[in-house]
């Protein structure tokens, strides 16, 4: 979280708090009266399609990977405030993962030493097997 309540996803992407929509409800599972009465489950939605804080490239990347509206919820804790923080952290991780550009793998060739070691091992194995073959006396 930035100082003004904005969500800092990466160094270049900051989402203002007014672009996030929240909803709260009771969390599932056991817990008796507290779980039935308290609305501690937090759900945050981010509309990437209509967000002015994203560049066209970033917007398209998020939409392609996560969809037009990104939704994250948290009901791990008994406190709504802690669940809000968890939901924001999960949203940050999800968006950062969608924006990450992975460098393509460049295929490499084995070095000369590795090739020579492999061929020498093959020669030794062939010699070992050749020595196992017994001569047939007639």
SULVEN-V293686 format. One record per pair of residues at least 4 apart in sequence whose C-alpha atoms are under 6 Angstrom apart, sorted by sequence separation. I is the first residue (numbers start at 1). J is the second residue. If there is no record, write none. Layout:
# SULVEN-V293686
I:J + I:J
This chain:
# SULVEN-V293686
1:5 + 2:6 + 9:13 + 31:35 + 33:37 + 34:38 + 54:58 + 60:64 + 62:66 + 63:67 + 92:96 + 1:6 + 9:14 + 54:59 + 63:68 + 1:7 + 8:14 + 77:83 + 1:8 + 7:14 + 7:15 + 75:83 + 6:15 + 74:83 + 6:16 + 6:17 + 5:17 + 26:38 + 26:39 + 74:87 + 25:39 + 26:40 + 27:41 + 73:87 + 24:39 + 26:41 + 72:87 + 25:41 + 24:41 + 24:42 + 49:68 + 23:43 + 48:68 + 22:43 + 48:69 + 22:44 + 47:69 + 21:44 + 46:69 + 21:45 + 46:70 + 20:45 + 45:70 + 20:46 + 45:71 + 44:71 + 44:72 + 43:72 + 43:73 + 42:73 + 42:74 + 41:74 + 41:75 + 62:98 + 40:79 + 40:80 + 42:83 + 42:84 + 27:75 + 9:92 + 9:96
